[in-house]
Amino acid sequence: MSVVIETTLGDFTVDLFTDIKPRMCLNFLKLCKIKAYNLCLFYYVERDFIAQTGDPTGTGRGGESIYGKMYGEQARFFEAEEMPKLKHLKPGTLSMVNVGNNMLGSQFFITLGENLEYLDGEHFAFGQVVEGLDTLLKINETICDDKHIPYQDIRITHTVVLDDPFDDPAGLEVPPMSPEPTKEILESGRIAPDEDINENYGRTAEEIEEALREKEAKARATILEMIGDIPDVDAAPPENVLFICKLNPVTTDDDLMIIFSRFGKINCCEIIRDK
């Protein structure tokens, strides 16, 4: 019940809740199987909120369910399974977009932040990213305009179904290879994913090095937040707390206490060692 979603920024793997939301999962799996998501834009990316895709027009107004693909306009959307309601608590939650009246098509989004409970009653979670959090981080950090449209295109390039527990609906036609891009897809987007953007133009070597250090530190902190090792990417210790790293292995708590007691009262000193 897993799918690898390959994008122009990297890949990530999602596990689907097929036992809880079978109709949504069947729709998603079969759309992946017929390569309906290939070349779809991430057309809405709001930092620490969501990244939305699944619309071949890249406008947020297109797309259709697998039933619409098979049976026509009258089956473009299908009714969501409202119960049980799954929570949007963690980054990487996969959720179908409610287009109105709890009807679903092909559009979906991935959460980029945590504790987004206000989405619970509006949209419908049906899976979770289990690998590739670094790719979500890249998507989260992309530069967008004031309408949250990325300046440089981020596209789904391919979807690989690893496990599908559902039989194919009668009459489902699975193409042997990726379909040719449509006119809509070719005309959508802005700066192509493979077009180079030199963000370091005009910077000195020192400025470039400092920017790289900041970006790497931010990336590491965000991944730690995603996996729950720190409460928030911007978490910082109180002003009266000092962290020291790369100590000599033989250094003890008492050694540090003696050294820093010259500068004032030390309330506590503790060395945390790797196991």
Residue frames relative to the residue before (quaternion, step in Angstrom):
aa qw qx qy qz dx dy dz
M 1.0000 0.0000 0.0000 0.0000 0.00 0.00 0.00
S 0.5189 0.6318 -0.3975 0.4166 3.54 1.07 0.83
V 0.1072 -0.7678 0.6299 0.0458 3.52 -1.25 0.64
V 0.2568 -0.7149 0.6264 0.1750 3.55 -1.08 0.81
I 0.1403 -0.7730 0.6157 0.0609 3.56 -0.80 1.06
E 0.1645 -0.7945 0.5819 0.0548 3.54 -0.52 1.24
T 0.0414 -0.8047 0.5921 -0.0146 3.57 -0.86 1.00
T 0.6536 -0.5150 0.3824 0.4016 3.54 -1.30 0.14
L 0.6914 0.4257 -0.2844 0.5098 3.61 1.26 -0.12
G 0.7376 -0.3126 0.2268 0.5539 3.59 1.27 -0.07
D 0.5078 -0.6588 0.4793 0.2801 3.54 -1.34 0.11
F 0.0058 0.7611 -0.6457 -0.0605 3.52 -1.32 0.34
T 0.3342 -0.7435 0.5557 0.1632 3.54 -1.22 0.65
V 0.1372 -0.7870 0.5983 0.0626 3.56 -0.98 0.90
D 0.2427 -0.7084 0.6423 0.1632 3.52 -1.20 0.71
L 0.2662 -0.7865 0.5437 0.1224 3.57 -0.90 0.97
F 0.4108 -0.7045 0.5285 0.2358 3.56 -1.10 0.77
T 0.0574 -0.8677 0.4935 0.0146 3.55 0.62 1.19
D 0.6471 0.5205 -0.3312 0.4480 3.61 1.08 -0.59
I 0.7224 0.4421 -0.2338 0.4775 3.57 1.11 -0.70
K 0.7978 0.1311 -0.0374 0.5874 3.59 1.01 -0.88
P 0.0382 -0.8654 0.4984 0.0340 3.61 0.66 1.05
R 0.6759 0.5014 -0.3239 0.4322 3.62 0.86 -0.83
M 0.6462 0.5034 -0.3178 0.4774 3.59 0.99 -0.79
C 0.6757 0.4997 -0.2949 0.4547 3.56 0.91 -0.93
L 0.6200 0.5254 -0.3454 0.4694 3.60 1.00 -0.76
N 0.6439 0.5248 -0.3212 0.4547 3.59 0.89 -0.92
F 0.6907 0.4827 -0.2812 0.4592 3.58 0.84 -1.00
L 0.6714 0.5107 -0.3031 0.4434 3.58 0.86 -0.95
K 0.6952 0.4634 -0.2918 0.4657 3.59 0.87 -0.86
L 0.6054 0.5251 -0.3604 0.4774 3.62 1.09 -0.59
C 0.6287 0.5111 -0.3260 0.4871 3.57 1.06 -0.75
K 0.6619 0.5403 -0.3039 0.4214 3.56 0.93 -0.94
I 0.7355 0.3737 -0.2340 0.5144 3.60 0.99 -0.76
K 0.4863 -0.7155 0.3900 0.3155 3.56 1.35 0.33
A 0.2423 0.8073 -0.5020 0.1940 3.57 1.12 0.69
Y 0.6946 0.4807 -0.2781 0.4572 3.59 1.14 -0.55
N 0.4447 0.7078 -0.4597 0.3001 3.60 1.21 -0.20
L 0.8510 0.1185 -0.1572 0.4869 3.55 -0.94 1.09
C 0.3962 0.6970 -0.5013 0.3255 3.61 1.19 0.29
L 0.4277 -0.6996 0.5198 0.2397 3.56 -1.05 0.84
F 0.3332 -0.5886 0.6691 0.3080 3.49 -1.39 0.31
Y 0.0887 -0.8707 0.4837 0.0027 3.55 0.09 1.34
Y 0.7577 0.2014 -0.1551 0.6010 3.60 1.27 -0.10
V 0.0987 0.7812 -0.6059 0.1132 3.57 -0.59 1.17
E 0.0052 0.7850 -0.6179 0.0439 3.56 -0.57 1.19
R 0.4848 -0.7155 0.4232 0.2718 3.54 -0.54 1.22
D 0.8473 0.0803 -0.1243 0.5101 3.53 -0.99 1.03
F 0.6459 0.4724 -0.3346 0.4976 3.59 1.20 0.46
I 0.7389 -0.3515 0.2612 0.5120 3.63 0.02 -1.21
A 0.1941 -0.6972 0.6666 0.1783 3.51 -1.46 0.25
Q 0.1287 -0.8356 0.5339 0.0147 3.58 -0.50 1.23
T 0.0630 0.7812 -0.6131 0.0992 3.57 -1.04 0.90
G 0.5341 0.6687 -0.4297 0.2881 3.57 -1.26 -0.36
D 0.6333 0.4781 -0.3340 0.5087 3.58 1.31 0.17
P 0.3688 -0.7646 0.4770 0.2277 3.64 -0.43 1.13
T 0.6415 0.5150 -0.3373 0.4576 3.62 1.18 -0.38
G 0.3590 -0.7616 0.4703 0.2644 3.58 1.23 -0.37
T 0.5717 0.6173 -0.3625 0.4009 3.57 1.22 0.38
G 0.4696 -0.6510 0.4614 0.3779 3.58 1.17 -0.53
R 0.6834 0.4658 -0.2865 0.4836 3.58 1.28 0.03
G 0.6701 0.5149 -0.2898 0.4493 3.59 1.25 -0.12
G 0.5248 0.6468 -0.4694 0.2931 3.52 -1.32 -0.30
E 0.0245 -0.7807 0.6244 0.0032 3.53 -1.26 0.51
S 0.5752 -0.5973 0.4405 0.3439 3.54 -1.22 0.55
I 0.6732 -0.4598 0.3704 0.4452 3.55 -1.30 0.09
Y 0.6211 0.5415 -0.3409 0.4525 3.58 1.13 -0.62
G 0.6265 0.5182 -0.3288 0.4806 3.57 1.10 -0.66
K 0.6129 0.5474 -0.3407 0.4567 3.57 1.07 -0.75
M 0.7468 0.4252 -0.2151 0.4640 3.56 0.98 -0.88
Y 0.8335 0.2647 -0.0826 0.4779 3.57 0.86 -1.00
G 0.6370 -0.5791 0.3271 0.3897 3.59 1.22 0.05
E 0.8136 -0.3413 0.2067 0.4228 3.51 -1.44 0.04
Q 0.6447 0.5459 -0.3390 0.4139 3.60 0.97 -0.78
A 0.7346 0.3562 -0.2143 0.5363 3.59 1.23 -0.40
R 0.2427 0.8146 -0.5006 0.1639 3.59 1.23 0.42
F 0.7904 0.1704 -0.0800 0.5829 3.57 0.98 -0.84
F 0.1537 -0.7630 0.6169 0.1167 3.56 -1.28 0.37
E 0.5768 -0.6236 0.4150 0.3259 3.54 -1.20 0.54
A 0.4663 -0.6994 0.4779 0.2548 3.54 -0.95 0.95
E 0.4303 -0.6194 0.5813 0.3055 3.51 -1.32 0.44
E 0.2454 -0.8282 0.4880 0.1257 3.57 -0.18 1.27
M 0.7838 0.2473 -0.1315 0.5543 3.59 1.04 -0.66
P 0.5447 -0.2515 -0.7997 0.0239 1.48 -1.93 1.58
K 0.4879 -0.6459 0.4993 0.3089 3.57 -1.18 0.56
L 0.2041 -0.7819 0.5807 0.0984 3.56 -0.73 1.09
K 0.4717 -0.7176 0.4585 0.2286 3.55 -1.07 0.84
H 0.3244 -0.6923 0.6092 0.2105 3.53 -1.28 0.57
L 0.1463 0.8501 -0.4868 0.1379 3.56 0.58 1.18
K 0.7987 0.2893 -0.1229 0.5131 3.58 0.99 -0.82
P 0.5568 -0.5423 0.4855 0.4003 3.57 -1.22 0.39
G 0.7557 0.3711 -0.2757 0.4639 3.57 -1.03 0.76
T 0.4203 0.6772 -0.4918 0.3505 3.60 1.22 0.28
L 0.2705 -0.7590 0.5780 0.1287 3.56 -0.88 1.05
S 0.0435 0.8307 -0.5459 0.1003 3.58 -0.65 1.11
M 0.4088 -0.6911 0.5415 0.2492 3.57 -1.06 0.82
V 0.4376 -0.6948 0.5139 0.2484 3.56 -1.07 0.82
N 0.3304 -0.7221 0.5801 0.1816 3.54 -0.85 1.04
V 0.2155 -0.8113 0.5322 0.1097 3.61 -0.45 1.20
G 0.7273 -0.3503 0.2169 0.5489 3.57 1.33 -0.01
N 0.8429 0.0816 -0.0942 0.5234 3.55 -0.99 0.91
N 0.5973 -0.6091 0.3363 0.3990 3.57 1.13 0.79
M 0.4395 0.6609 -0.4767 0.3780 3.56 1.06 0.82
L 0.1878 -0.8009 0.5668 0.0445 3.55 -1.02 0.92
G 0.1703 -0.7729 0.6016 0.1077 3.55 -1.21 0.58
S 0.7501 -0.3160 0.2556 0.5217 3.56 -0.39 -1.25
Q 0.5703 0.6284 -0.3874 0.3603 3.60 1.16 -0.43
F 0.0383 0.7792 -0.6242 0.0416 3.54 -1.09 0.81
F 0.1781 -0.7651 0.6016 0.1448 3.54 -1.30 0.19
I 0.2912 -0.7092 0.6160 0.1810 3.51 -1.39 0.34
T 0.4002 -0.7211 0.5054 0.2539 3.58 -0.78 0.95
L 0.2269 -0.7774 0.5783 0.0987 3.55 -1.11 0.82
G 0.7268 0.3136 -0.2173 0.5712 3.57 1.32 0.10
E 0.4681 -0.6712 0.4971 0.2888 3.54 -1.29 0.06
N 0.8250 0.2537 -0.1943 0.4661 3.53 -1.39 0.33
L 0.3079 0.7379 -0.5298 0.2827 3.57 0.81 1.08
E 0.0228 0.8683 -0.4946 0.0303 3.55 0.89 1.02
Y 0.6060 0.5836 -0.3700 0.3940 3.60 1.08 -0.58
L 0.5857 0.5498 -0.3764 0.4615 3.60 1.29 -0.08
D 0.5161 0.7036 -0.4006 0.2797 3.58 1.19 -0.54
G 0.7574 0.3900 -0.2228 0.4740 3.58 0.86 -0.84
E 0.6761 0.5124 -0.2755 0.4522 3.56 1.30 -0.22
H 0.7958 0.1364 -0.0399 0.5886 3.58 0.99 -0.89
F 0.4315 -0.7526 0.4714 0.1585 3.55 -1.26 0.40
A 0.2755 -0.7758 0.5528 0.1287 3.56 -0.38 1.31
F 0.0409 0.8178 -0.5724 0.0431 3.56 -1.01 0.81
G 0.8024 0.1297 -0.0976 0.5742 3.59 1.23 0.23
Q 0.2454 -0.7613 0.5872 0.1240 3.54 -1.36 0.12
V 0.4382 -0.6586 0.5432 0.2813 3.57 -1.03 0.81
V 0.1166 -0.8197 0.5599 0.0318 3.59 -0.74 1.06
E 0.7717 0.1178 -0.1001 0.6169 3.60 1.24 -0.28
G 0.7466 0.4120 -0.2893 0.4349 3.55 -1.15 0.64
L 0.2145 0.7970 -0.5356 0.1786 3.58 1.06 0.69
D 0.5853 0.5773 -0.3778 0.4260 3.59 1.14 -0.51
T 0.6211 0.5238 -0.3428 0.4714 3.59 1.13 -0.61
L 0.6298 0.5161 -0.3348 0.4743 3.59 1.01 -0.77
L 0.6152 0.5475 -0.3437 0.4512 3.57 1.05 -0.74
K 0.6487 0.5086 -0.3183 0.4682 3.59 0.95 -0.84
I 0.6403 0.5093 -0.3252 0.4742 3.58 0.98 -0.83
N 0.6568 0.5300 -0.3066 0.4402 3.57 0.95 -0.91
E 0.7229 0.4493 -0.2379 0.4679 3.58 1.06 -0.77
T 0.4469 0.7109 -0.4596 0.2892 3.61 1.21 -0.08
I 0.4570 -0.6845 0.5038 0.2621 3.56 -1.14 0.69
C 0.0575 -0.8146 0.5765 -0.0297 3.56 -0.76 1.11
D 0.5160 -0.6050 0.4910 0.3558 3.55 -1.30 0.24
D 0.7339 -0.4385 0.2769 0.4387 3.58 -1.26 -0.07
K 0.6515 0.4614 -0.3207 0.5097 3.59 1.31 -0.05
H 0.4952 -0.6954 0.3850 0.3505 3.56 1.38 0.28
I 0.4284 0.6436 -0.4983 0.3924 3.57 1.09 0.79
P 0.4411 -0.7052 0.4756 0.2861 3.64 -0.64 1.02
Y 0.4772 -0.6584 0.4997 0.2984 3.58 -1.04 0.79
Q 0.7553 0.2391 -0.1570 0.5897 3.58 1.05 -0.74
D 0.5347 -0.6824 0.4009 0.2962 3.54 -0.77 1.11
I 0.0851 -0.7157 0.6892 0.0743 3.52 -1.20 0.75
R 0.0031 -0.8287 0.5576 -0.0488 3.58 -0.58 1.12
I 0.4418 -0.5907 0.5917 0.3253 3.51 -1.33 0.41
T 0.2174 -0.7987 0.5477 0.1219 3.59 -0.68 1.02
H 0.7962 -0.0842 0.0951 0.5915 3.58 1.09 -0.66
T 0.1519 -0.7492 0.6315 0.1297 3.55 -1.25 0.44
V 0.1439 -0.7918 0.5922 0.0413 3.55 -0.87 1.01
V 0.2450 -0.7709 0.5740 0.1274 3.58 -0.55 1.17
L 0.2270 -0.8010 0.5445 0.1023 3.57 -0.53 1.20
D 0.8022 0.0015 0.0503 0.5950 3.58 1.03 -0.75
D 0.0278 0.7987 -0.5964 0.0750 3.58 -0.70 1.12
P 0.2133 -0.8218 0.5164 0.1117 3.62 -0.35 1.20
F 0.6527 0.5467 -0.3049 0.4269 3.59 1.25 -0.25
D 0.4678 -0.6320 0.5373 0.3050 3.55 -1.12 0.71
D 0.5250 -0.6142 0.4780 0.3445 3.56 -1.14 0.59
P 0.5080 -0.6232 0.4870 0.3412 3.61 -1.00 0.73
A 0.5913 -0.5789 0.4207 0.3718 3.57 -1.08 0.69
G 0.8022 0.2741 -0.2162 0.4843 3.54 -0.84 1.00
L 0.4607 0.6742 -0.4633 0.3442 3.60 1.24 0.00
E 0.1729 -0.7847 0.5905 0.0753 3.57 -0.78 1.05
V 0.1533 -0.7922 0.5888 0.0467 3.55 -0.63 1.20
P 0.3564 -0.7541 0.5038 0.2248 3.63 -0.52 1.11
P 0.5103 -0.6680 0.4430 0.3118 3.60 -1.00 0.74
M 0.7901 0.0990 -0.0545 0.6025 3.58 1.20 -0.45
S 0.6916 -0.4659 0.3372 0.4368 3.54 -1.28 0.23
P 0.4624 -0.6893 0.4763 0.2901 3.61 -0.89 0.88
E 0.5875 -0.5491 0.4536 0.3842 3.56 -1.26 0.41
P 0.5326 -0.6311 0.4422 0.3501 3.61 -0.97 0.73
T 0.4456 -0.6950 0.5019 0.2579 3.55 -1.00 0.86
K 0.6735 -0.4682 0.3763 0.4309 3.57 -1.31 0.20
E 0.6185 0.5554 -0.3403 0.4395 3.57 1.05 -0.81
I 0.6760 0.4913 -0.2928 0.4647 3.55 0.92 -0.94
L 0.6644 0.5169 -0.3097 0.4421 3.58 0.92 -0.90
E 0.7222 0.4355 -0.2447 0.4784 3.58 1.06 -0.72
S 0.5907 0.5648 -0.3726 0.4396 3.58 1.25 -0.20
G 0.6973 0.5017 -0.3388 0.3837 3.53 -1.28 0.27
R 0.4026 -0.7012 0.5518 0.2043 3.51 -1.43 0.12
I 0.8017 -0.0219 0.0683 0.5934 3.55 -0.24 -1.31
A 0.4758 -0.6964 0.4564 0.2835 3.58 -0.73 1.06
P 0.6059 -0.5976 0.3802 0.3622 3.60 -1.06 0.71
D 0.7277 0.4290 -0.2473 0.4746 3.60 1.07 -0.69
E 0.5117 0.6301 -0.4285 0.3969 3.59 1.26 0.12
D 0.4059 -0.7499 0.4742 0.2190 3.55 -0.70 1.12
I 0.0880 -0.7577 0.6449 0.0473 3.54 -1.03 0.88
N 0.2271 -0.7960 0.5501 0.1101 3.57 -0.54 1.17
E 0.1477 -0.8295 0.5354 0.0588 3.55 -0.02 1.31
N 0.6615 0.5133 -0.3079 0.4518 3.61 1.26 -0.24
Y 0.3605 0.7500 -0.4916 0.2565 3.58 1.25 0.12
G 0.8184 0.2324 -0.1922 0.4892 3.57 -0.86 1.02
R 0.5962 0.5672 -0.3716 0.4299 3.60 1.24 -0.11
T 0.4661 -0.6302 0.5349 0.3154 3.53 -1.26 0.48
A 0.6739 -0.4854 0.3600 0.4250 3.58 -1.28 0.28
E 0.6453 0.5210 -0.3226 0.4562 3.58 1.02 -0.80
E 0.6559 0.5088 -0.3104 0.4632 3.60 0.98 -0.82
I 0.6352 0.5209 -0.3260 0.4678 3.58 1.03 -0.78
E 0.6635 0.5066 -0.3032 0.4596 3.58 0.93 -0.92
E 0.6561 0.5041 -0.3106 0.4679 3.59 0.96 -0.84
A 0.6481 0.5153 -0.3180 0.4618 3.61 0.98 -0.82
L 0.6418 0.5172 -0.3226 0.4653 3.59 1.02 -0.78
R 0.6394 0.5184 -0.3281 0.4635 3.59 0.99 -0.82
E 0.6623 0.5020 -0.3082 0.4630 3.58 0.92 -0.87
K 0.6580 0.5111 -0.3133 0.4557 3.59 0.96 -0.86
E 0.6572 0.5037 -0.3120 0.4658 3.60 0.97 -0.85
A 0.6517 0.5092 -0.3168 0.4644 3.59 0.96 -0.85
K 0.6459 0.5136 -0.3121 0.4708 3.57 0.99 -0.85
A 0.6500 0.5224 -0.3169 0.4518 3.58 0.97 -0.85
R 0.6636 0.4972 -0.3088 0.4659 3.58 0.91 -0.90
A 0.6643 0.5082 -0.3097 0.4522 3.59 0.93 -0.87
T 0.6585 0.5134 -0.3173 0.4495 3.59 0.96 -0.83
I 0.6405 0.5076 -0.3275 0.4741 3.59 1.00 -0.78
L 0.6323 0.5199 -0.3321 0.4686 3.61 1.01 -0.78
E 0.6363 0.5116 -0.3316 0.4727 3.58 1.04 -0.73
M 0.6508 0.5391 -0.3174 0.4303 3.60 0.94 -0.91
I 0.7501 0.3732 -0.2195 0.4999 3.57 0.98 -0.83
G 0.5961 -0.6472 0.3253 0.3464 3.56 1.29 0.22
D 0.4586 0.6996 -0.4527 0.3088 3.62 1.21 0.21
I 0.7658 0.1294 -0.1206 0.6182 3.58 1.19 -0.42
P 0.5650 -0.6479 0.3867 0.3339 3.63 -1.03 0.70
D 0.8095 0.0050 0.0494 0.5851 3.58 1.05 -0.71
V 0.5742 -0.6243 0.4037 0.3430 3.57 -1.02 0.82
D 0.7302 0.3957 -0.2320 0.5064 3.60 1.12 -0.60
A 0.3145 0.7673 -0.5038 0.2419 3.58 1.25 0.32
A 0.0083 0.7873 -0.6153 0.0392 3.57 -0.99 0.88
P 0.5304 -0.6328 0.4476 0.3434 3.60 -1.09 0.61
P 0.6201 -0.5157 0.4173 0.4188 3.61 -1.23 0.32
E 0.6601 -0.5442 0.3488 0.3827 3.57 -1.22 0.48
N 0.7082 0.4434 -0.2711 0.4779 3.59 1.14 -0.50
V 0.6126 0.5106 -0.3555 0.4874 3.60 1.27 0.35
L 0.1087 -0.7945 0.5969 0.0240 3.56 -0.92 0.99
F 0.1805 -0.7653 0.6094 0.1017 3.57 -0.95 0.94
I 0.0750 -0.7761 0.6257 0.0229 3.56 -1.02 0.88
C 0.1002 -0.8042 0.5837 0.0506 3.59 -0.91 0.87
K 0.7949 0.3212 -0.2453 0.4525 3.56 -1.40 0.16
L 0.1987 0.7895 -0.5469 0.1951 3.56 0.88 0.98
N 0.5726 -0.5325 0.4836 0.3933 3.53 -1.29 0.36
P 0.5542 -0.6543 0.3957 0.3288 3.64 -0.83 0.92
V 0.6935 0.4788 -0.2922 0.4521 3.61 1.10 -0.59
T 0.4715 0.6776 -0.4455 0.3464 3.62 1.26 -0.13
T 0.1993 -0.7897 0.5725 0.0946 3.57 -0.98 0.88
D 0.6909 -0.4469 0.3624 0.4377 3.55 -1.34 0.16
D 0.6687 0.5157 -0.3015 0.4426 3.58 0.91 -0.94
D 0.6029 0.5617 -0.3588 0.4385 3.59 1.05 -0.74
L 0.6844 0.4738 -0.2836 0.4760 3.57 0.88 -0.94
M 0.6093 0.5609 -0.3450 0.4416 3.57 1.04 -0.79
I 0.6694 0.4972 -0.2983 0.4644 3.59 0.91 -0.91
I 0.6638 0.5250 -0.3112 0.4324 3.58 0.89 -0.96
F 0.7823 0.3686 -0.1906 0.4645 3.58 0.75 -1.04
S 0.5098 0.6460 -0.4307 0.3704 3.62 1.22 -0.16
R 0.5267 0.6296 -0.4102 0.3974 3.59 1.24 -0.27
F 0.7285 0.4442 -0.2277 0.4692 3.58 1.16 -0.63
G 0.7744 -0.2631 0.1610 0.5523 3.57 1.25 0.07
K 0.7206 -0.4341 0.3204 0.4355 3.53 -1.35 -0.03
I 0.2053 -0.7604 0.6078 0.1013 3.58 -0.96 0.96
N 0.2935 -0.7837 0.5240 0.1587 3.59 -0.54 1.15
C 0.7978 -0.0748 0.1016 0.5895 3.58 0.98 -0.82
C 0.0075 -0.7749 0.6320 -0.0028 3.55 -1.12 0.70
E 0.1012 0.8096 -0.5643 0.1259 3.58 -0.59 1.13
I 0.2259 -0.7547 0.6034 0.1239 3.56 -0.94 0.96
I 0.1777 -0.7662 0.6117 0.0846 3.56 -0.82 1.05
R 0.1353 -0.8290 0.5418 0.0290 3.54 -0.49 1.22
D 0.5366 -0.5967 0.4878 0.3435 3.56 -1.20 0.63
K 0.4082 -0.7042 0.5227 0.2535 3.55 -1.09 0.75
